[in-house]
Amino acid sequence: MVSVISIVNSKYSDPELNIKCARQDGEMVLETFKHLLKNEYDLCTSGCFENIKSRQLKDILEVLFQSQRKGNTVIVYFSCHGKMDGSELCLLMSDAGKEEKEGYFAVSDLQRLCQKFENKFLLIFDCCYSGGALSLANKKDIDIESNITVISSSSHWARAKYDEKGSKFSINFCEALRRLDRLGGEITVSNVVKQIKQIDQKEVNCFVNISEGKEDFVILPAGEQITIYDDKFVKTFIERLDNCVAVREMMWYSINDLPNKVKVKIFEKYFEKGCSEASWLVRRAMGNTLSSLDNGSKSEGIVHKFLDSFNWMEKCVGIVAISKSISEKRAQYLKNILCDDNSNIDLIWLSDLYLSDSDYHDIQVTLNTKLSKSVWGLIEIWDRYSGKYENLFDIISKHIEDKELIDGLSREIQLREKTRRGSLASFLYKGEKRGRTIELKKKWLLSLLYGNWRGRIECNLKGYFSNNNDSKIIDELEDAKNIPSVERRVSLFEYFENEPKHFEKYKEHIKWGLQDEHPWVRRVAILCFKNYPKEVDKSFEDKIETDIYPETFAMIINAASITLENYEEYIRGYGWAESENEAILKAVFRENKRKYM
């Protein structure tokens, strides 16, 4: 199989850098390869990714590369600005601005990433000075074979050429592939370059460096065909789900455009295998794909199989599937979950979320659930039902007897209305929520770039750290554990995860995040402390109140991916059901696969 990935940057932080044709070029390359490769084109791991930030590029490519089978071919096309930093080519990602080296991604980092995987890589650079990437095909170590072949649209001292029709190189590159397709036979990089030179030798430059020690790079061997979407495809898809969270999530989203009968077969095979899904992100992806099935009896049967399951993880998948079409009957189904004292908090949180989006919401039903047992839950209720009920605070306060909970909600409302200018809280409460992701086909990418859930908040704290003294910063960081909003506490740790210099300076004052009462905060704090396994162990010192806080599984998966010392004993302490223990242990194993192999 061949995976084709287009990385294009059409819009930049500095508008003067915008490239109008980048998107159309990237989609043209993708569609050309899709037509050329036919059955060999890997739908699950191919796609066009637009306007990626420098710090996101490595994460996206690592996830896509990790999902490949050993020996697969991976083609990565780049359409962006390029700039030489001394002797090294740097790709300018969408966050490139007027600051020196802002948004730069060094191609040597790309080489190191490719060398981690046992695949063949064809890297195509359509950018200025792209000849500076040709050396990536050379061996860096005499004992390590090169697995990279490079095609560039310019020399390392020349600019790329494009006009209103698009990049001249990319247009001719695609035409060369189409010509070779019509001719039939083996398609190699050398053949492609020959065709490009025949098309327009004067206007278009094309430079190539084959992996050192290899004669050529075969894109498509002659005469190889498979029957696409057959039983083997379904079986292979299920087998490849034995992978990390990010890959599993992407795989479920990737099959949305497949024929309905193929998706039905995949879900039937999933049930046949009998494997519970521990990750909320993957359950959401499954539910979204399930919602794309047609209205036939077989499809309805699959949906009801999830909804009627005794396994709460499978039930979550079914709830996501019906979330965009809540009828009165389905609303009653969700209310029954909310009224059941034995319902898992993950189920309650999800059911009320989608019920509150519908015309059948009922605040009195919601207030009688476990959501009303924590400040976090009351804030969730406040956010979901504000605008739907007059005097909402009075309704809530009359129902809730616990004064501490009401005080927590009251403080959150006050902080949203007014914070002390220049304080950490003022910066945290400036951030806007991400909102819902409507476009299903791009949900995986948009979630990766902008956060995994609609309530996610991104805060830029650089102004805070550069304009306050250490004493004030330390006091406010230590006091941040008392901020009632879980989303704001999460955003603080997400900032530190992306700003390692600030994290290293202040890490001693944010260790409280590793033992935060909510697993969402603890999960992100763990990622900040990933280089400090002994500190991460502290996440296992006390249990989450799983009756009132969802997504403990995600926190455990994150922690166990860093330290494997105490997690099994920690899991046993919860007294979970066999299906829950199996799901979380399997998820941890998948995330740590390389450590076991």
Secondary structure, DSSP 4 states (H G I P E B T S, - for coil): -EEEEEEE----SSGGG--TTHHHHHHHHHHHHHHHHGGGB-GGG-EEEES--HHHHHHHHHHHHHTSPTT-EEEEEEESEEEEETTEEEEE-TT--SSTTTTEEEHHHHHHHHTTSSSEEEEEEESTTGGGGGGGGS-SSTTS---EEEEESS-TTS---EETTEEHHHHHHHHHHHHHHHH-S-EEHHHHHHHHHHH-TTT---EEE--TT-S--EEE-TT----TTSHHHHHHHHHHTSS-HHHHHHHHHHTTTS-HHHHHHHHHHHHHHT-----HHHHHHHHHHHTTS-SSHHHHHHHHHHHT-SSHHHHHHHHHHHTTS--HHHHHHHHHHHH-TT--HHHHHHHHHHHHHSTT--HHHHHTSGGGGSHHHHHHHHHHHBTTBTTHHHHHHHH---HHHHHHHHHHHHHHH---TTSHHHHHTTPPB------GGGHHHHHHHH-SSTT-B----HHHHHSS-HHHHHHHHHHGGG-S-HHHHHHHHHHHHH-HHHHHHHGGG-GGGGG-SSHHHHHHHHHHTTT-HHHHGGGGSS---TTT---HHHHHHHHHTT--SSHHHHHHTTT--HHHHHHHHHHHHHHTHHHH-
